[in-house]
């Protein structure tokens, strides 16, 4: 029996996420594509882009341990949401650690906090995740427009919740190259769970 390929593992994770919620799968796929696109722009190494790619998929695995009700629940505020969904973050980190994906686990420990992560890859991931998550359909809110997502990023930069330099660079990058991401997202249908993000 041949060894499963890297893309086979991604398909497995994607399938698990889809079973829990199509929006979880779609968010991870969109984030993975953006990580690859922006990672190439930053000239990140093959390995670092692979770490970001795995983080994009692993970040939502913790949702498998969350009651479906909470994924559709409307929260009073950010604090209420973070408290209710804390097992999501904890379990995502645990899964990554148990799979010996320590660099991925480090990102998952830091990206969701309202402060600039210490880890450089986590800083990048935090900005990209915010951009994608804002525009994604969530169980508890409607998606934002690109303009609204940009306002959120700029607010986070001013408050030092995200790295201002990365936010500024990413916004400029997306102004110039965002159409590549929009096209790749448009060609992926909700029934397609076989996306193979490039890490070459």
KESE-810388 format. One record per residue: residue in one letter; residue number from 1; x, y, z of N, C-alpha, C in turn. Coordinates in Angstrom, 1 decimal. Layout:
N
[atom "A"; NUM; [X; Y; Z]; [X; Y; Z]; [X; Y; Z]];
...
//
This chain:
200
[atom "X"; 1; [0.9; -1.2; 0.0]; [0.0; 0.0; 0.0]; [0.9; 1.2; 0.0]];
[atom "X"; 2; [0.6; 2.1; -0.9]; [1.4; 3.4; -1.0]; [1.1; 4.3; 0.1]];
[atom "X"; 3; [2.0; 5.2; 0.4]; [1.8; 6.2; 1.5]; [0.9; 7.3; 0.9]];
[atom "X"; 4; [-0.1; 7.7; 1.8]; [-1.0; 8.8; 1.3]; [-0.2; 10.1; 1.0]];
[atom "X"; 5; [-0.6; 10.8; 0.0]; [0.0; 12.1; -0.3]; [-0.4; 13.2; 0.6]];
[atom "X"; 6; [0.3; 14.3; 0.6]; [0.0; 15.4; 1.4]; [-1.4; 15.9; 1.1]];
[atom "X"; 7; [-1.7; 15.9; -0.2]; [-3.1; 16.4; -0.6]; [-4.2; 15.5; -0.1]];
[atom "X"; 8; [-3.8; 14.2; 0.1]; [-4.8; 13.3; 0.6]; [-5.2; 13.6; 2.1]];
[atom "X"; 9; [-4.2; 14.0; 2.8]; [-4.5; 14.5; 4.2]; [-5.3; 15.7; 4.2]];
[atom "X"; 10; [-5.1; 16.6; 3.3]; [-5.9; 17.9; 3.2]; [-7.3; 17.5; 2.8]];
[atom "X"; 11; [-7.5; 16.6; 1.9]; [-8.8; 16.2; 1.6]; [-9.6; 15.6; 2.8]];
[atom "X"; 12; [-8.9; 14.8; 3.6]; [-9.5; 14.2; 4.7]; [-9.9; 15.3; 5.7]];
[atom "X"; 13; [-9.0; 16.2; 6.0]; [-9.4; 17.3; 6.9]; [-10.6; 18.1; 6.3]];
[atom "X"; 14; [-10.5; 18.4; 5.1]; [-11.6; 19.2; 4.4]; [-12.9; 18.5; 4.5]];
[atom "X"; 15; [-12.9; 17.1; 4.3]; [-14.1; 16.4; 4.4]; [-14.7; 16.4; 5.8]];
[atom "X"; 16; [-13.8; 16.3; 6.9]; [-14.3; 16.4; 8.2]; [-15.0; 17.7; 8.5]];
[atom "X"; 17; [-14.3; 18.8; 8.0]; [-14.9; 20.1; 8.2]; [-16.2; 20.3; 7.6]];
[atom "X"; 18; [-16.3; 19.8; 6.3]; [-17.6; 19.9; 5.6]; [-18.7; 19.2; 6.3]];
[atom "X"; 19; [-18.4; 18.0; 6.9]; [-19.4; 17.3; 7.6]; [-19.9; 18.1; 8.8]];
[atom "X"; 20; [-19.1; 18.9; 9.4]; [-19.5; 19.7; 10.6]; [-20.2; 20.9; 10.1]];
[atom "X"; 21; [-19.7; 21.5; 9.0]; [-20.4; 22.7; 8.5]; [-19.7; 23.2; 7.2]];
[atom "X"; 22; [-20.4; 23.4; 6.1]; [-19.8; 23.7; 4.8]; [-19.0; 25.0; 5.0]];
[atom "X"; 23; [-19.5; 25.9; 5.8]; [-18.8; 27.2; 6.0]; [-17.4; 27.0; 6.6]];
[atom "X"; 24; [-17.3; 26.0; 7.4]; [-16.0; 25.7; 8.0]; [-15.0; 25.3; 7.0]];
[atom "X"; 25; [-15.5; 24.4; 6.1]; [-14.6; 23.9; 5.0]; [-14.3; 25.1; 4.1]];
[atom "X"; 26; [-15.2; 25.9; 3.7]; [-15.0; 27.0; 2.8]; [-14.0; 28.0; 3.3]];
[atom "X"; 27; [-14.2; 28.3; 4.6]; [-13.3; 29.2; 5.2]; [-11.8; 28.7; 5.2]];
[atom "X"; 28; [-11.6; 27.4; 5.6]; [-10.3; 26.9; 5.5]; [-9.7; 26.9; 4.1]];
[atom "X"; 29; [-10.5; 26.5; 3.1]; [-10.0; 26.5; 1.8]; [-9.6; 27.9; 1.3]];
[atom "X"; 30; [-10.5; 28.9; 1.6]; [-10.2; 30.3; 1.2]; [-8.9; 30.8; 1.9]];
[atom "X"; 31; [-8.8; 30.5; 3.2]; [-7.6; 30.9; 4.0]; [-6.4; 30.2; 3.5]];
[atom "X"; 32; [-6.5; 28.9; 3.1]; [-5.3; 28.2; 2.6]; [-4.8; 28.8; 1.3]];
[atom "X"; 33; [-5.8; 29.1; 0.4]; [-5.4; 29.8; -0.8]; [-4.7; 31.1; -0.6]];
[atom "X"; 34; [-5.3; 31.9; 0.3]; [-4.7; 33.2; 0.5]; [-3.3; 33.1; 1.2]];
[atom "X"; 35; [-3.1; 32.1; 2.1]; [-1.8; 31.9; 2.7]; [-0.8; 31.6; 1.6]];
[atom "X"; 36; [-1.2; 30.8; 0.6]; [-0.2; 30.4; -0.4]; [0.1; 31.6; -1.3]];
[atom "X"; 37; [-0.9; 32.4; -1.7]; [-0.8; 33.5; -2.5]; [0.1; 34.6; -1.9]];
[atom "X"; 38; [-0.2; 34.9; -0.6]; [0.5; 36.0; 0.1]; [1.9; 35.5; 0.5]];
[atom "X"; 39; [2.0; 34.2; 0.8]; [3.3; 33.6; 1.2]; [4.3; 33.7; 0.1]];
[atom "X"; 40; [3.8; 33.5; -1.2]; [4.7; 33.6; -2.3]; [5.1; 35.1; -2.5]];
[atom "X"; 41; [4.1; 36.0; -2.3]; [4.5; 37.4; -2.4]; [5.6; 37.8; -1.4]];
[atom "X"; 42; [5.5; 37.2; -0.2]; [6.5; 37.5; 0.8]; [7.8; 36.7; 0.6]];
[atom "X"; 43; [7.8; 35.8; -0.4]; [9.0; 35.0; -0.7]; [9.3; 34.1; 0.5]];
[atom "X"; 44; [8.2; 33.6; 1.2]; [8.4; 32.6; 2.3]; [8.9; 31.3; 1.7]];
[atom "X"; 45; [9.6; 30.6; 2.6]; [10.1; 29.3; 2.2]; [9.0; 28.3; 1.9]];
[atom "X"; 46; [9.3; 27.3; 1.2]; [8.3; 26.2; 0.9]; [7.8; 25.7; 2.2]];
[atom "X"; 47; [8.7; 25.4; 3.2]; [8.2; 24.9; 4.5]; [7.3; 25.8; 5.3]];
[atom "X"; 48; [7.7; 27.1; 5.3]; [6.8; 28.1; 6.0]; [5.5; 28.2; 5.3]];
[atom "X"; 49; [5.4; 28.2; 4.0]; [4.1; 28.2; 3.3]; [3.3; 27.0; 3.7]];
[atom "X"; 50; [4.0; 25.9; 3.8]; [3.3; 24.6; 4.2]; [2.7; 24.7; 5.6]];
[atom "X"; 51; [3.5; 25.3; 6.5]; [3.0; 25.5; 7.9]; [1.7; 26.4; 7.9]];
[atom "X"; 52; [1.7; 27.5; 7.1]; [0.6; 28.3; 7.0]; [-0.6; 27.6; 6.4]];
[atom "X"; 53; [-0.4; 26.8; 5.4]; [-1.4; 26.0; 4.8]; [-2.0; 25.0; 5.8]];
[atom "X"; 54; [-1.2; 24.3; 6.6]; [-1.7; 23.4; 7.6]; [-2.5; 24.1; 8.7]];
[atom "X"; 55; [-2.0; 25.3; 9.0]; [-2.7; 26.1; 10.1]; [-4.1; 26.5; 9.6]];
[atom "X"; 56; [-4.2; 26.8; 8.3]; [-5.5; 27.2; 7.7]; [-6.5; 26.1; 7.9]];
[atom "X"; 57; [-6.1; 24.8; 7.8]; [-7.0; 23.7; 7.9]; [-7.2; 23.3; 9.3]];
[atom "X"; 58; [-6.1; 23.3; 10.1]; [-6.2; 22.8; 11.5]; [-6.9; 23.7; 12.4]];
[atom "X"; 59; [-7.0; 25.0; 12.0]; [-7.6; 26.0; 12.9]; [-9.1; 25.7; 13.2]];
[atom "X"; 60; [-9.7; 25.0; 12.2]; [-11.2; 24.8; 12.4]; [-11.5; 23.4; 12.9]];
[atom "X"; 61; [-10.4; 22.5; 13.0]; [-10.7; 21.2; 13.5]; [-11.3; 21.2; 14.9]];
[atom "X"; 62; [-10.9; 22.2; 15.7]; [-11.5; 22.2; 17.1]; [-13.0; 22.4; 17.1]];
[atom "X"; 63; [-13.5; 22.9; 16.0]; [-15.0; 23.1; 15.9]; [-15.7; 21.8; 15.9]];
[atom "X"; 64; [-15.0; 20.7; 15.6]; [-15.7; 19.4; 15.7]; [-16.1; 19.0; 17.1]];
[atom "X"; 65; [-15.5; 19.7; 18.1]; [-15.8; 19.4; 19.5]; [-16.8; 20.4; 20.1]];
[atom "X"; 66; [-17.3; 21.3; 19.2]; [-18.3; 22.3; 19.6]; [-19.7; 21.9; 19.3]];
[atom "X"; 67; [-20.6; 22.1; 20.2]; [-22.0; 21.8; 20.0]; [-22.5; 22.6; 18.8]];
[atom "X"; 68; [-23.3; 22.0; 17.9]; [-23.8; 22.7; 16.7]; [-24.6; 23.9; 17.1]];
[atom "X"; 69; [-25.2; 23.9; 18.2]; [-26.0; 25.1; 18.7]; [-25.1; 26.3; 18.8]];
[atom "X"; 70; [-23.9; 26.1; 19.3]; [-23.0; 27.3; 19.5]; [-22.6; 27.8; 18.2]];
[atom "X"; 71; [-22.4; 27.0; 17.2]; [-22.0; 27.4; 15.9]; [-23.0; 28.2; 15.2]];
[atom "X"; 72; [-24.3; 28.2; 15.6]; [-25.4; 29.0; 15.1]; [-25.8; 30.1; 16.0]];
[atom "X"; 73; [-25.2; 30.1; 17.2]; [-25.7; 31.0; 18.3]; [-25.2; 32.4; 18.0]];
[atom "X"; 74; [-26.0; 33.4; 18.4]; [-25.7; 34.8; 18.3]; [-25.1; 35.3; 19.6]];
[atom "X"; 75; [-23.9; 35.8; 19.6]; [-23.2; 36.2; 20.8]; [-23.4; 37.7; 21.2]];
[atom "X"; 76; [-23.4; 38.0; 22.5]; [-23.6; 39.3; 22.9]; [-22.5; 40.2; 22.5]];
[atom "X"; 77; [-21.2; 39.7; 22.7]; [-20.1; 40.5; 22.3]; [-18.9; 39.6; 22.1]];
[atom "X"; 78; [-17.7; 40.2; 21.9]; [-16.5; 39.4; 21.6]; [-16.1; 38.5; 22.7]];
[atom "X"; 79; [-16.2; 39.0; 23.9]; [-15.8; 38.3; 25.1]; [-16.7; 37.0; 25.3]];
[atom "X"; 80; [-18.0; 37.2; 25.1]; [-19.0; 36.1; 25.2]; [-18.6; 35.1; 24.2]];
[atom "X"; 81; [-18.3; 35.5; 23.0]; [-18.0; 34.6; 21.9]; [-16.8; 33.8; 22.2]];
[atom "X"; 82; [-15.7; 34.4; 22.7]; [-14.5; 33.8; 23.0]; [-14.6; 32.8; 24.1]];
[atom "X"; 83; [-15.4; 33.1; 25.1]; [-15.6; 32.2; 26.2]; [-16.4; 30.9; 25.8]];
[atom "X"; 84; [-17.4; 31.2; 25.0]; [-18.3; 30.1; 24.5]; [-17.5; 29.1; 23.6]];
[atom "X"; 85; [-16.6; 29.7; 22.8]; [-15.9; 28.9; 21.7]; [-14.5; 28.6; 22.1]];
[atom "X"; 86; [-14.1; 28.8; 23.4]; [-12.8; 28.5; 23.8]; [-12.3; 27.0; 23.6]];
[atom "X"; 87; [-13.2; 26.0; 23.7]; [-12.8; 24.7; 23.4]; [-12.4; 24.5; 21.9]];
[atom "X"; 88; [-12.9; 25.3; 21.0]; [-12.6; 25.3; 19.6]; [-11.1; 25.6; 19.5]];
[atom "X"; 89; [-10.6; 26.6; 20.1]; [-9.2; 27.0; 20.0]; [-8.3; 26.0; 20.7]];
[atom "X"; 90; [-8.7; 25.6; 21.9]; [-7.9; 24.6; 22.7]; [-7.8; 23.3; 22.0]];
[atom "X"; 91; [-8.9; 22.8; 21.4]; [-8.8; 21.5; 20.7]; [-8.0; 21.6; 19.4]];
[atom "X"; 92; [-8.1; 22.7; 18.7]; [-7.3; 22.8; 17.5]; [-5.8; 22.8; 17.8]];
[atom "X"; 93; [-5.4; 23.4; 18.9]; [-4.0; 23.4; 19.3]; [-3.6; 22.0; 19.7]];
[atom "X"; 94; [-4.5; 21.3; 20.5]; [-4.2; 20.0; 21.0]; [-4.0; 19.0; 19.8]];
[atom "X"; 95; [-4.9; 19.1; 18.8]; [-4.8; 18.2; 17.6]; [-3.4; 18.5; 16.9]];
[atom "X"; 96; [-3.1; 19.7; 16.7]; [-1.8; 20.0; 16.1]; [-0.6; 19.5; 16.9]];
[atom "X"; 97; [-0.6; 19.7; 18.2]; [0.5; 19.2; 19.0]; [0.6; 17.7; 18.9]];
[atom "X"; 98; [-0.5; 17.0; 19.0]; [-0.5; 15.5; 19.0]; [-0.1; 15.0; 17.6]];
[atom "X"; 99; [-0.2; 15.8; 16.6]; [0.3; 15.4; 15.3]; [1.7; 15.8; 15.0]];
[atom "X"; 100; [2.4; 16.3; 16.1]; [3.7; 16.8; 16.0]; [3.9; 18.0; 15.1]];
[atom "X"; 101; [2.8; 18.8; 14.9]; [2.9; 20.0; 14.1]; [3.1; 21.2; 15.0]];
[atom "X"; 102; [4.3; 21.2; 15.6]; [4.5; 22.2; 16.7]; [4.4; 23.7; 16.2]];
[atom "X"; 103; [4.9; 23.9; 15.0]; [4.9; 25.3; 14.4]; [3.4; 25.7; 14.1]];
[atom "X"; 104; [2.6; 24.7; 13.7]; [1.2; 25.0; 13.5]; [0.5; 25.3; 14.8]];
[atom "X"; 105; [0.8; 24.5; 15.8]; [0.2; 24.7; 17.1]; [0.6; 26.1; 17.7]];
[atom "X"; 106; [1.8; 26.5; 17.5]; [2.2; 27.9; 18.0]; [1.4; 28.9; 17.3]];
[atom "X"; 107; [1.1; 28.8; 16.0]; [0.3; 29.8; 15.3]; [-1.1; 29.8; 15.9]];
[atom "X"; 108; [-1.7; 28.6; 16.1]; [-3.0; 28.4; 16.6]; [-3.2; 28.9; 18.1]];
[atom "X"; 109; [-2.1; 28.9; 18.8]; [-2.2; 29.4; 20.2]; [-2.2; 31.0; 20.2]];
[atom "X"; 110; [-1.7; 31.6; 19.2]; [-1.5; 33.0; 19.2]; [-2.4; 33.9; 18.3]];
[atom "X"; 111; [-2.9; 33.3; 17.2]; [-3.5; 34.1; 16.2]; [-4.8; 34.8; 16.6]];
[atom "X"; 112; [-5.6; 34.1; 17.5]; [-7.0; 34.6; 17.8]; [-7.0; 35.6; 18.9]];
[atom "X"; 113; [-5.9; 36.0; 19.5]; [-5.9; 36.9; 20.6]; [-5.9; 38.3; 20.1]];
[atom "X"; 114; [-6.3; 39.2; 20.9]; [-6.3; 40.7; 20.6]; [-5.0; 41.3; 21.0]];
[atom "X"; 115; [-4.0; 40.8; 20.4]; [-2.6; 41.4; 20.5]; [-1.7; 40.8; 19.4]];
[atom "X"; 116; [-0.7; 41.5; 19.1]; [0.3; 41.1; 18.1]; [1.0; 39.8; 18.5]];
[atom "X"; 117; [0.9; 38.7; 17.8]; [1.5; 37.5; 18.2]; [3.1; 37.7; 18.2]];
[atom "X"; 118; [3.7; 36.9; 19.0]; [5.2; 36.9; 19.1]; [5.8; 36.2; 17.9]];
[atom "X"; 119; [5.2; 35.1; 17.5]; [5.7; 34.3; 16.3]; [5.4; 35.1; 15.0]];
[atom "X"; 120; [6.4; 35.1; 14.1]; [6.3; 35.9; 12.9]; [5.2; 35.3; 12.0]];
[atom "X"; 121; [5.2; 34.0; 11.8]; [4.2; 33.3; 11.0]; [2.8; 33.5; 11.6]];
[atom "X"; 122; [2.7; 33.5; 12.9]; [1.4; 33.8; 13.5]; [0.9; 35.2; 13.2]];
[atom "X"; 123; [1.8; 36.1; 13.1]; [1.5; 37.5; 12.8]; [0.9; 37.6; 11.4]];
[atom "X"; 124; [1.5; 36.9; 10.5]; [1.0; 36.9; 9.1]; [-0.4; 36.2; 9.1]];
[atom "X"; 125; [-0.4; 35.0; 9.7]; [-1.7; 34.2; 9.7]; [-2.8; 35.0; 10.3]];
[atom "X"; 126; [-2.5; 35.7; 11.4]; [-3.6; 36.5; 12.1]; [-4.3; 37.5; 11.1]];
[atom "X"; 127; [-3.4; 38.2; 10.4]; [-4.0; 39.2; 9.4]; [-4.8; 38.5; 8.3]];
[atom "X"; 128; [-4.3; 37.4; 7.8]; [-5.0; 36.7; 6.7]; [-6.2; 36.1; 7.2]];
[atom "X"; 129; [-6.2; 35.5; 8.4]; [-7.4; 34.9; 9.0]; [-8.5; 36.0; 9.2]];
[atom "X"; 130; [-8.1; 37.1; 9.7]; [-9.1; 38.2; 9.9]; [-9.8; 38.6; 8.6]];
[atom "X"; 131; [-9.0; 38.8; 7.6]; [-9.5; 39.1; 6.3]; [-10.5; 38.1; 5.8]];
[atom "X"; 132; [-10.1; 36.9; 5.8]; [-11.0; 35.8; 5.3]; [-12.2; 35.6; 6.2]];
[atom "X"; 133; [-12.0; 35.6; 7.5]; [-13.1; 35.3; 8.5]; [-14.2; 36.4; 8.4]];
[atom "X"; 134; [-13.8; 37.7; 8.2]; [-14.7; 38.8; 8.2]; [-15.7; 38.6; 7.0]];
[atom "X"; 135; [-15.2; 38.0; 5.9]; [-16.0; 37.9; 4.7]; [-16.7; 36.6; 4.5]];
[atom "X"; 136; [-16.5; 35.7; 5.5]; [-17.1; 34.4; 5.5]; [-18.5; 34.4; 6.1]];
[atom "X"; 137; [-19.4; 33.6; 5.6]; [-20.7; 33.4; 6.2]; [-20.4; 32.6; 7.5]];
[atom "X"; 138; [-20.9; 33.1; 8.6]; [-20.8; 32.4; 9.9]; [-22.2; 32.1; 10.4]];
[atom "X"; 139; [-22.2; 31.1; 11.3]; [-23.5; 30.7; 11.8]; [-24.2; 31.8; 12.6]];
[atom "X"; 140; [-23.4; 32.8; 13.1]; [-23.9; 33.8; 14.0]; [-23.9; 35.2; 13.4]];
[atom "X"; 141; [-23.4; 35.3; 12.1]; [-23.5; 36.7; 11.5]; [-23.3; 36.5; 10.0]];
[atom "X"; 142; [-23.7; 37.6; 9.3]; [-23.6; 37.6; 7.8]; [-22.2; 38.0; 7.4]];
[atom "X"; 143; [-21.7; 37.7; 6.2]; [-20.4; 38.1; 5.8]; [-20.3; 39.6; 5.6]];
[atom "X"; 144; [-19.1; 40.1; 5.8]; [-18.8; 41.5; 5.5]; [-18.3; 41.7; 4.1]];
[atom "X"; 145; [-18.4; 42.9; 3.6]; [-17.8; 43.3; 2.3]; [-16.3; 43.4; 2.5]];
[atom "X"; 146; [-15.6; 43.5; 1.3]; [-14.1; 43.7; 1.4]; [-13.8; 45.1; 2.1]];
[atom "X"; 147; [-14.6; 46.1; 1.8]; [-14.4; 47.4; 2.4]; [-14.6; 47.3; 3.9]];
[atom "X"; 148; [-15.6; 46.6; 4.4]; [-15.8; 46.4; 5.8]; [-14.6; 45.6; 6.5]];
[atom "X"; 149; [-14.2; 44.6; 5.8]; [-13.1; 43.8; 6.3]; [-11.8; 44.6; 6.4]];
[atom "X"; 150; [-11.6; 45.5; 5.4]; [-10.4; 46.4; 5.5]; [-10.5; 47.3; 6.7]];
[atom "X"; 151; [-11.7; 47.9; 6.9]; [-11.9; 48.7; 8.1]; [-11.5; 48.0; 9.4]];
[atom "X"; 152; [-11.9; 46.7; 9.5]; [-11.6; 45.9; 10.7]; [-10.1; 45.7; 10.8]];
[atom "X"; 153; [-9.4; 45.4; 9.7]; [-8.0; 45.2; 9.8]; [-7.3; 46.5; 10.2]];
[atom "X"; 154; [-7.7; 47.6; 9.7]; [-7.1; 48.9; 10.0]; [-7.4; 49.3; 11.5]];
[atom "X"; 155; [-8.5; 48.9; 12.0]; [-8.8; 49.2; 13.4]; [-7.9; 48.3; 14.3]];
[atom "X"; 156; [-7.7; 47.1; 13.9]; [-6.9; 46.2; 14.6]; [-5.4; 46.7; 14.7]];
[atom "X"; 157; [-5.0; 47.2; 13.5]; [-3.6; 47.8; 13.4]; [-3.5; 49.0; 14.4]];
[atom "X"; 158; [-4.5; 49.8; 14.4]; [-4.4; 51.0; 15.3]; [-4.4; 50.6; 16.7]];
[atom "X"; 159; [-5.2; 49.6; 17.1]; [-5.2; 49.2; 18.5]; [-4.1; 48.2; 18.8]];
[atom "X"; 160; [-3.2; 48.0; 17.9]; [-2.1; 47.0; 18.1]; [-2.5; 45.6; 18.4]];
[atom "X"; 161; [-3.7; 45.3; 17.9]; [-4.2; 43.9; 18.0]; [-3.6; 43.0; 16.9]];
[atom "X"; 162; [-3.2; 43.7; 15.8]; [-2.5; 43.0; 14.7]; [-1.3; 43.9; 14.3]];
[atom "X"; 163; [-0.3; 43.2; 13.7]; [1.0; 43.9; 13.3]; [0.6; 45.0; 12.3]];
[atom "X"; 164; [0.8; 46.3; 12.6]; [0.5; 47.4; 11.6]; [1.2; 47.3; 10.3]];
[atom "X"; 165; [2.5; 46.8; 10.4]; [3.3; 46.7; 9.1]; [2.7; 45.7; 8.2]];
[atom "X"; 166; [2.4; 44.5; 8.8]; [1.8; 43.4; 8.0]; [0.4; 43.9; 7.4]];
[atom "X"; 167; [-0.4; 44.5; 8.2]; [-1.7; 45.0; 7.8]; [-1.5; 45.9; 6.6]];
[atom "X"; 168; [-0.6; 46.9; 6.7]; [-0.4; 47.9; 5.7]; [0.1; 47.2; 4.4]];
[atom "X"; 169; [1.0; 46.3; 4.5]; [1.6; 45.6; 3.4]; [0.5; 44.7; 2.7]];
[atom "X"; 170; [-0.3; 44.0; 3.5]; [-1.3; 43.1; 3.0]; [-2.3; 43.9; 2.2]];
[atom "X"; 171; [-2.8; 45.0; 2.8]; [-3.8; 45.8; 2.2]; [-3.4; 46.3; 0.8]];
[atom "X"; 172; [-2.1; 46.7; 0.8]; [-1.5; 47.2; -0.5]; [-1.4; 46.0; -1.5]];
[atom "X"; 173; [-1.0; 44.9; -1.0]; [-0.9; 43.7; -1.8]; [-2.2; 43.3; -2.4]];
[atom "X"; 174; [-3.3; 43.3; -1.6]; [-4.6; 42.9; -2.0]; [-5.2; 43.9; -3.0]];
[atom "X"; 175; [-4.9; 45.2; -2.8]; [-5.3; 46.1; -3.8]; [-4.7; 45.8; -5.2]];
[atom "X"; 176; [-3.5; 45.4; -5.2]; [-2.8; 45.1; -6.4]; [-3.1; 43.7; -7.0]];
[atom "X"; 177; [-3.3; 42.7; -6.1]; [-3.3; 41.3; -6.6]; [-4.5; 40.5; -6.1]];
[atom "X"; 178; [-5.5; 41.2; -5.5]; [-6.6; 40.5; -5.0]; [-7.5; 39.8; -6.0]];
[atom "X"; 179; [-7.4; 40.2; -7.2]; [-8.2; 39.6; -8.2]; [-7.8; 38.1; -8.4]];
[atom "X"; 180; [-6.6; 37.8; -8.2]; [-6.1; 36.4; -8.3]; [-6.9; 35.5; -7.3]];
[atom "X"; 181; [-7.0; 36.1; -6.0]; [-7.7; 35.3; -5.0]; [-9.2; 35.2; -5.3]];
[atom "X"; 182; [-9.8; 36.3; -5.8]; [-11.2; 36.3; -6.1]; [-11.5; 35.3; -7.2]];
[atom "X"; 183; [-10.6; 35.2; -8.2]; [-10.9; 34.2; -9.2]; [-10.8; 32.8; -8.7]];
[atom "X"; 184; [-9.7; 32.5; -7.9]; [-9.6; 31.2; -7.4]; [-10.7; 30.7; -6.5]];
[atom "X"; 185; [-11.2; 31.7; -5.7]; [-12.4; 31.4; -4.9]; [-13.6; 31.2; -5.7]];
[atom "X"; 186; [-13.8; 31.9; -6.8]; [-15.0; 31.8; -7.6]; [-15.1; 30.5; -8.3]];
[atom "X"; 187; [-13.9; 29.9; -8.6]; [-13.9; 28.6; -9.3]; [-14.1; 27.4; -8.4]];
[atom "X"; 188; [-14.2; 27.6; -7.1]; [-14.4; 26.5; -6.2]; [-15.8; 26.5; -5.7]];
[atom "X"; 189; [-16.5; 25.5; -6.0]; [-17.9; 25.4; -5.6]; [-18.0; 24.7; -4.3]];
[atom "X"; 190; [-19.2; 24.9; -3.7]; [-19.4; 24.4; -2.3]; [-19.3; 22.9; -2.3]];
[atom "X"; 191; [-19.6; 22.2; -3.4]; [-19.6; 20.7; -3.4]; [-18.2; 20.2; -3.7]];
[atom "X"; 192; [-17.2; 21.1; -4.0]; [-15.9; 20.6; -4.3]; [-15.0; 20.5; -3.1]];
[atom "X"; 193; [-14.8; 19.3; -2.6]; [-13.9; 19.1; -1.5]; [-12.6; 18.5; -1.8]];
[atom "X"; 194; [-12.2; 18.7; -3.1]; [-11.0; 18.1; -3.6]; [-9.9; 19.1; -3.9]];
[atom "X"; 195; [-10.0; 20.3; -3.4]; [-9.1; 21.4; -3.7]; [-7.7; 21.0; -3.2]];
[atom "X"; 196; [-6.7; 21.2; -4.0]; [-5.3; 20.9; -3.7]; [-4.5; 22.2; -3.8]];
[atom "X"; 197; [-4.4; 23.0; -2.7]; [-3.7; 24.2; -2.7]; [-2.2; 23.9; -3.0]];
[atom "X"; 198; [-1.6; 24.7; -3.9]; [-0.3; 24.5; -4.3]; [0.7; 24.9; -3.2]];
[atom "X"; 199; [1.7; 24.0; -2.9]; [2.7; 24.4; -2.0]; [4.1; 24.2; -2.6]];
[atom "X"; 200; [4.1; 24.2; -3.9]; [5.4; 24.1; -4.7]; [6.1; 25.4; -4.8]];
//
